[in-house]
């Protein structure tokens, strides 16, 4: 018997060039959980739109790109190892 996948499981988008993505697709793109995406939207860190109250929440490609740029830490700076003390 086949098992049914949860609607909250991050799923790969069918079309990576689509203008809008669902919450599970955004979770897959950002490599995070469904709950994390909802939290980002609730805290206004990730833009989203809804056509009607209670309807499907969609996130645009531009909103994902803006979140990604805002959350980047910057280039990695290699740490120098301390010099060894001669014995």
C-alpha positions in Angstrom: 0.0 0.0 0.0 1.4 3.4 -1.0 1.8 6.0 1.7 0.5 9.5 1.4 3.1 12.3 1.6 2.3 15.1 4.1 1.3 18.4 2.4 3.9 20.1 4.6 6.8 18.1 3.2 9.2 20.3 1.2 8.8 19.4 -2.4 10.8 20.2 -5.5 9.0 22.6 -7.8 7.8 21.2 -11.1 9.0 24.3 -12.9 12.0 26.2 -11.4 11.3 29.1 -13.7 7.8 29.7 -12.4 6.9 33.2 -11.2 5.3 32.0 -8.0 5.9 29.1 -5.6 3.9 27.4 -2.9 5.0 27.1 0.7 6.4 23.5 0.4 8.2 24.5 -2.8 9.8 27.6 -1.1 10.8 25.3 1.8 12.6 23.0 -0.7 14.3 26.0 -2.4 15.5 27.5 0.8 16.4 24.1 2.3 14.3 24.7 5.4 11.1 23.4 6.9 7.5 24.4 6.1 7.2 25.9 9.6 10.3 28.1 9.0 8.8 29.5 5.8 5.6 30.4 7.6 7.6 32.0 10.4 9.6 34.1 7.9 6.4 35.3 6.3 4.8 36.1 9.6 7.8 38.1 10.7 7.9 40.0 7.4 11.3 38.7 6.4 9.9 36.9 3.4 7.2 38.5 1.2 4.1 36.5 0.2 0.7 37.1 -1.4 -2.7 35.5 -1.0 -5.5 36.0 -3.5 -8.3 35.7 -0.9 -8.5 35.2 2.9 -7.9 31.5 3.6 -6.6 30.9 0.1 -3.3 29.5 -1.0 -0.2 31.5 0.0 2.2 32.1 -2.9 5.8 33.5 -2.8 7.2 35.3 -5.9 10.6 34.6 -7.3 11.6 38.2 -6.5 10.6 37.8 -2.9 12.8 34.7 -2.6 15.7 36.5 -4.2 15.3 39.5 -1.9 15.3 37.2 1.2 18.3 35.4 0.0 20.3 38.6 -0.6 19.2 40.0 2.8 20.2 36.9 4.7 23.6 36.4 3.1 26.5 36.7 5.6 29.1 37.8 3.1 32.3 36.2 1.8 34.0 33.8 4.1 37.2 35.1 5.5 39.7 32.3 6.2 41.0 32.3 9.8 44.7 32.3 10.4 46.0 29.5 12.5 48.1 30.6 15.5 51.8 30.1 15.0 53.3 27.1 16.8 55.6 27.8 19.6 59.0 26.2 19.3 59.7 23.8 22.1 
